[in-house]
Amino acid sequence: MPKQYFFQAGTFQDLSYAELVSVFEIYGLNKDVIHKFTDDIFLIKSKEISEDLLMNIFNRLGGFIRLGYVIDNLDTFLEKFTEQKSRVVFGLSVLGRRDRGDIAFLKKLGNELKRGFKEYNISSRFLFPRGKDLELNAAQIVNNAVLKKGFELCILRNQEEEIYSSTLLVQDIEGYIKRDTQRPHSDIDMGVLPPKLARIMINLCSLKEGTIWDPFCGSGTVPMESALLGYNFLASDIDENAIYYTEENVKWLNEQGDLGNIVYEAFRLDISQPDRVVIKKLKNTNISGIVCEPYMGPAQKNVISEEKADGLLNDVKSLYKNLFEMLDEEIGVRGVKMVLIIPSYKTYSGWKTFGIREIVSNRWEVLNSYYSPSRDLKWSRKNSIITRNIFILHRT
Ligand SMILES: C[S@@+](CC[C@H](N)C(=O)[O-])C[C@H]1O[C@@H](n2cnc3c(N)ncnc32)[C@H](O)[C@@H]1O
């Protein structure tokens, strides 16, 4: 039987699933090999896909926390560590369905494993999830070098079964936090995309290579993540400061590590009154993907009135209408993938948004239902009054 692997999704599981399908597509892999075990755990059963390839895939994903493999025989798995010369550091986690006595169960299992190692004269350290959590967080795993000095045993559980598995990789949370909070420039008033979401959106374009354009680049989250994934990029914005911020942030990113030989350009462009010379240049550029979030109004902390939501939505709508007019009539893009955000605002009388067909013509195929059975791809923080609705489009 081929080795089975699992991908554990982050908070926005439908979005993560769509991202996984898209990245599989980049590598020529069929989505049928992805089996849903729980809402956030996906099993991969395939003879054709190597562990190295799955690790490469995992490393480029924004919406996933863990990659691991299913353990066939727990005794054989544990035996490997009885030959280890140094102290074994191990952790235990339950992923998926939780049971009442899980905390006690994990403690008991951890202590049994410790005793087992002791019988082989091997010292071990057992890491336990924090508080009431049943899974170690990525920082615990990375900071204690669990995957180098030992293992994380994950118990995957759904309504029917329980599977033992071992973690291979965890998400580079620190990298995302650093890019979010330590880059030289961030324009909070204009709104900044979470880097993980930017990465998910770029991945949703399923592009092997090429140039990604963000026409509302702000301080450059999409360009930064595009560059890290090896794409060339174009970044434009109405605001000169945004161009400067993007350039400086990308320079900073390059100083942190090698971005490789990517080609990029940041320039001013008002989508509502596009400059002829810039349009001509865009027409002559091979754009493979467009990824963006437009200006969605000032940050809102409280529920707003319906009138206010209508005003904000009309502004976003007209910005998008201008963008699509320019893409269709002036630049004449063909064959591009586009991933964009339409906001929903929470008002006193419920959520308000607008439909994708209010801004795009039938020349643009909406691919959400192919990438996600639920069609609805949302990114929304708990208690937030704004939801980001993500759409995947293809200009035929
Ligand atoms: C929400 S921000 C984008 C944030 C960006 N994704 C980031 O993570 O930093 C929206 C951007 O749209 C730009 N913008 C607003 N109106 C525009 C227009 N007519 N043409 C081009 N850019 C515009 C704003 O200057 C702002 O930088």
The ligand as an SDF file (V2000), in Angstrom:
LIG
                    3D

 27 29  0  0  0  0  0  0  0  0999 V2000
   -6.7000   47.7680    0.6460 C   0  0  0  0  0  0  0  0  0  0  0  0
   -5.4200   48.6260   -0.1110 S   0  0  0  0  0  0  0  0  0  0  0  0
   -4.4530   47.3480   -0.7520 C   0  0  0  0  0  0  0  0  0  0  0  0
   -3.6180   46.7550    0.3030 C   0  0  0  0  0  0  0  0  0  0  0  0
   -2.5750   45.8270   -0.2010 C   0  0  0  0  0  0  0  0  0  0  0  0
   -3.1670   44.6100   -0.7560 N   0  0  0  0  0  0  0  0  0  0  0  0
   -1.6180   45.5100    0.9160 C   0  0  0  0  0  0  0  0  0  0  0  0
   -1.6740   44.3930    1.4460 O   0  0  0  0  0  0  0  0  0  0  0  0
   -0.8510   46.3760    1.3060 O   0  0  0  0  0  0  0  0  0  0  0  0
   -6.1310   49.3120   -1.5270 C   0  0  0  0  0  0  0  0  0  0  0  0
   -5.2030   50.1890   -2.3660 C   0  0  0  0  0  0  0  0  0  0  0  0
   -5.9750   50.6460   -3.4770 O   0  0  0  0  0  0  0  0  0  0  0  0
   -5.4220   51.8960   -3.8740 C   0  0  0  0  0  0  0  0  0  0  0  0
   -6.3830   52.5980   -4.7370 N   0  0  0  0  0  0  0  0  0  0  0  0
   -7.5340   53.2220   -4.3920 C   0  0  0  0  0  0  0  0  0  0  0  0
   -8.1070   53.7780   -5.4770 N   0  0  0  0  0  0  0  0  0  0  0  0
   -7.3420   53.4580   -6.5350 C   0  0  0  0  0  0  0  0  0  0  0  0
   -7.4020   53.7340   -7.9240 C   0  0  0  0  0  0  0  0  0  0  0  0
   -8.3910   54.4660   -8.4580 N   0  0  0  0  0  0  0  0  0  0  0  0
   -6.4380   53.2370   -8.7350 N   0  0  0  0  0  0  0  0  0  0  0  0
   -5.4330   52.5010   -8.2220 C   0  0  0  0  0  0  0  0  0  0  0  0
   -5.2890   52.2340   -6.9060 N   0  0  0  0  0  0  0  0  0  0  0  0
   -6.2270   52.6970   -6.0620 C   0  0  0  0  0  0  0  0  0  0  0  0
   -5.1500   52.5760   -2.5510 C   0  0  0  0  0  0  0  0  0  0  0  0
   -4.1970   53.6120   -2.7050 O   0  0  0  0  0  0  0  0  0  0  0  0
   -4.6660   51.4150   -1.6820 C   0  0  0  0  0  0  0  0  0  0  0  0
   -3.2690   51.3840   -1.6360 O   0  0  0  0  0  0  0  0  0  0  0  0
  1  2  1  0
  2  3  1  0
  2 10  1  0
  3  4  1  0
  4  5  1  0
  5  6  1  0
  5  7  1  0
  7  8  2  0
  7  9  1  0
 10 11  1  0
 11 12  1  0
 11 26  1  0
 12 13  1  0
 13 14  1  0
 13 24  1  0
 14 15  1  0
 14 23  1  0
 15 16  2  0
 16 17  1  0
 17 18  1  0
 17 23  2  0
 18 19  1  0
 18 20  2  0
 20 21  1  0
 21 22  2  0
 22 23  1  0
 24 25  1  0
 24 26  1  0
 26 27  1  0
M  CHG  2   2   1   9  -1
M  END
$$$$
